[in-house]
Amino acid sequence: MGVSCGNQGKLTITDDDVIEKSNLSRQFLFRDCNIGLAKSTVAASAAASINPSLNIEALQNRVGPDTENVFDDTFWENLTVVVNALDNVNARLYVDQRCLYFQKPLLESGTLGAKCNTQMVIPHLTENYGASLDPPEKQAPDCITWARLRFEDYFVNRVKQLIYGFPEDAATSTGAPFWSAPKRFPHPLHFSAADPSYLQFILAASILRAETFGIQIPDWIKHPRMLAEAVDKVTVPDFQPKKDAKIVTDEKAASLSIASMDDAAVINELIFKLELCSKNLPQGFKMKPIQFEKRHVQSCNLFLSLRNEDHHHGIVPLQSALLESEQDPDLVNGSYCQPCALAIGNMLVPRIS
């Protein structure tokens, strides 16, 4: 076709992202040796090697209000046509509005899993992209929000509740320090999307949730930077201690409580919770049971490692304090009295107040 190959032609591409291994299966311009390099630079080089006559410029800027000093009025006025391949609605709407203002044709495109969509926008002939939006769908960000709040519940709030009842200088009825061997004083985690293990937990938990409820998982969720941006947008409520929480400190009572717990009881409790939940679900609602597989082992390991991090990366023998209000016998020392698979199963079931 000769597009951008003449003396007056030029193709400008921009992307602020770098190539990851997951990108290699979705296009033909990137190779293994390009992992970690700028997408736009590698794409421009690959395209130029296919057609040396192509006049192409690669930028590494995100298109948006923050880069209008780069993509200014002169830039938009000199364009002939704009092609979108963006990964979020806000960016699409921004480019759509710029094309509408400067009267530029726009080829809008996007993918979601195996689905694809294109829309040609011609000034004064077709409606623009933002003129009619699809109704909001139930998307993975809901599951990301859920996973982020579960992280706060399991690795932050429950530990804070325990510390509220038993501060570091707490003493037993005999005057001895409560936090003495084998008990370890816990420290709540401070979530940061920059921590790979924390982000991996959010990814694993949100995928489990999405699979259970039949929610389609978009490709971008496996992109660390994009996942981190989505997680950072989640509003996490401040911790409020439960002043009426009852805590058993008698070791014999705690041991009896732990010994009386078995897998069947835990499973029956989960079934009971599910039955209560089902009464409030809309007609025709369906969930998909997930069979435990090898790929779920990583989720278990993440759960274990984060609980151990609450307790200085150590697993301590059975505890002498049981937070009855939560029925969570593994809080004090980070060890597990139930199989980890059951613990994750319990995590997936909404709480019944």
N, C-alpha and C positions, 0 to 999 in steps of 0.2 A: 504493500500500500504506500510505502514511502513516507508515512507520517513521521514528522520531526527529523527527516533525513535531508531536507533541503537547506539552502543557505539561510533562509528565514525561519526555519522550523527549530523548535526546541521542546524537549520533554523534561519537566521538573518533577522529581519524586521526593517525598519526604516521609520519614519515619524515625521516631526517637527511640526505637527499641533495638535490641540486639537479637541475634539468631540463637535459638535453642534447639535441642535435638528434636523436640516434638514438632518443630516447623518443617523438618525435612520431608515428611511424608505428604505434605499438603501442597507442594509446588515443585518446580523443576529448576529453579535458579540457585538454590543453596546446596552446599555439600558438607560432609562431615568436617572438613578442614575449615569451614566458615563459622563454626559454632563459636559464639562470643563476639563476633564482629558485627558492625552496624548493618542492619537489614538493607537500608537504602543504598549504602555504598557497594555492598556485594551484589545487589540486584542490578545496579547501574553497570557495574563491571561485567556481569554475566550477559546482560542484554547487549552491551557494546561488542562483546566477543562474538555474539551471534550475528550482529549486523554492525560492522565498523562504521557505517555511514550514519548511524544514529547519533544525534546530538542530544545528550542527556546530562542533566545536572542532578546530583544527589545531595539532599539536605538532611539534617538530623534534628529537625524541629517539629514539635507537635503543633498542629494547626488549631488555634483557639485565641481567645481574647488576650492571653498572655504573650502571644507572639505576633501581634499586629504591627510591631516595629519591623518584623521580617516580612510578613505577608501583608504589606500595606496596600493602599489604594492603587498605586502604580502597578504592583504585582498583579492584582486582580483584573485591572483594566486591560493588561496585555495578554491575558489568557484567551484562548479560543474555546476550549472545552475543559471541563473538570471531571475526573473519574474518582469516585470514592471507593475505598475498601477499608472502612473503619470498623472498630469493634465495639462501639457504644453509641447509644441513641443521642446523647448530648452533643457529641462531636459531629454526628451526621446532621443534626438540626442546625448547628453553627455554620457548617459549610453550605448547607441548603439556603440559609438566610443570606450568606454572602453572595452566593450565585444568584439569588433572587434580586438582591440589591444592584449587582453589577450586570444583570441580564446575561448570564452565562449558562450555556447548556450544561447539564449535570447527568452523568451516568452513575446512579446509585447502585451499589451491590453489597451483598453481605451473605454470610453463611452461619448456620447453626447446626452443628453435627453434620448429618448427611443432607440437610436442607440447604437450598440456596435461593436467593432472591435478587432480581434486578429491576430497576425502574429508570426509565429515560425521562428526564425533565427538560422540556424545550420551552424557552420563554414565549409567552403569549399563545402557546399551543396546548400545553398540558399543565395539570396541577403540579405544584411543587411537592417535595418530599414531606414537608411538615404540614401540608394542607389536610391530610387525613392519616391519622396514626391508628394502628391496630389497637384494640383494647388491651390493657395490660394483662400479661399472662403470668401464671405462677412459675417463677424462675428460681434458679439456684441461689440467687442472693438471699431469698428467704431462708434457705438452709444455711447459708453462711452466717446470717444473723443468729439463727438458732445455735449453730456450733460455737460461735463466739460467746454467747451467753452461757452455754454449757461449760466452756472453759472457765469463765468467771465463777460459776457456781461450784464446780468440782475442785478447782485448784486455787481459788482465792477466797470466796465467801465462806466456804465451809471451814477453812483453816482459820479465817478471822473469827468465826463464831466460836471455834474451839479456844482460841487465844483469849477471846472475850470472857469465857467461863474460867479459863485457867491461864492467867498471865504468866510471864516467865518467872516471876518471883513467888508463884503460888506454892502453898505448903499443904501437906496432908494434915489430918486431924491430930497426928502425933508431933507435928512441927517440922517434919522432914520435908525437904524440897520435893514438890510434886514432880517436876521435870528432872528426874534422875534415872540412871540406867535401870531398865532397858528403854525407857521412854525418851524420845528426843523432842526438844522444843521445835515446833514447825514454823516455817516462814511462808506466808502466801506469795505466790508467784506474781510478778509484775508483767503483764502481757505486753509484748512488743512484736509487731508484724515483721520486724527485722530479724527476729530469732527464727531460724529455719525449722527447729523442732516444734515451736509453737504454731507456726504457719502450717506445718505438715499435719498437726493435729486438727486444725480447722478444716483443711482439705479433706482428710480422711473421714471426719465426723460428718461434714456436709454432704459428701458423696454417699455415705451410708444412709443418711436421712433422705436424700433425693431418691435413691434407689428404692427405699422402703415405700415412699409415697408416689412412685411413678413419675417423678419430676425429671424432665429432660436435663441432662448435664451439658452445658456449653463447653466448647474447647478452651475458652479463655480462662476458665477456673483453674486450669492446671499450669497457668502462667504465673510464676511467683509474684511479679510486680503488679499485675492486674488483680490477683487475689488479695495482695496486701492492701491495695487501694480500696477494694470493696470492704475488707475487714475494718479498716480505719474509719469507715463511714458509719459503722454500727454504734448506736448509742447504748452505752452500758450504764445501768442505774447504779448509784452509789450504794455501798453496803450499809445495811441497817441491821444491827445485832438483834437477835431475838432474846428479849430479857427473861422470857418464861421457859427457855429451853432447859430441860432436865438432863443432868449428866450423872451417870453412875460412876462412882470412884472406887467401889469395892471390887477388888480383883476377883474374888470368888464369884460375885454376882455377874461380873463381866464375862468370866470364863464359862459360866453356866449358860449365859445368853448366847455366846459364840458357839458353844458345843451343841446347843439346841437348833442351830441353823443348819439346814441342809438344802441341797439343790432343789428338791421337790417343793419345799416351802417357798423358796424364792420364785420358782416357776409359777406356782399357784398364785402368788401375789401379783406377778406380772399379768397373768391371765385375768385376774380380778380387776386390775387397773384398766386393761384393754376393754373389758366388758362395760365398765363405767364410761369409758371414752366413747364407745360405740353408740351410746344413747344420745350423744350430742352431735353426731356426725350427720351430714346431709344424706338423703336417700341415694343409693347407688355408689356411695363412697367405697373405694377399694384400697387395700394395702397389699404390698407384695412381700411375703416372707423372704428373708435372705438366709440362705444356708451358709454356715460357717465354712470358709475355704481358706486355702493357704494365703491368699491375698489379704485376708483379714488379720493375719498374724502381726503385720506391721502396726495396725491400729491398736492391737493389744499391747505391743511393745511401747508405743507412744504413750498410751494411758498409764502404763506402769512407770515409765521413766519420768513422766511429769509428776506423778504422785510421789515418787522417790525424791525428786528435786525439791518438793515441798519440805522434805525431811532430810536435807543435806545429802542427797544422793545415796541414802542408805536404807536398807530394809531391816526393820527392827522386829523382834518377836512380838507375840500377841500383846495387845494393849491392856491397860488397866483402867481405861476410861472409855465409856460408850455413850455417844451422843444419841440419846434415845429419840429425841424429836425428829431426827433424820434417819434413824435405824441404819447408821453407817459405821459399822464396827472397824473400819480400816482407817479412820481419820487420824488417830493419835500417832501411829507409827508408820503409816504408809504401806503396810503389808496387806495382803489380800486373803480374806477368809472364804471368799466365793471365787469360783472360776472367773477369769477375766472376761470370758465371753458373756457370762451372765451379767456382769457389771456393765458392759457396753449395751447389752440388751435392755437393762434397766434404764440406761441413759436415753435410749431411743423412745421410751414410753413417756408421754406427757404426765406431769404430776397431777394428782387429783386433790383438790383442796377440800 
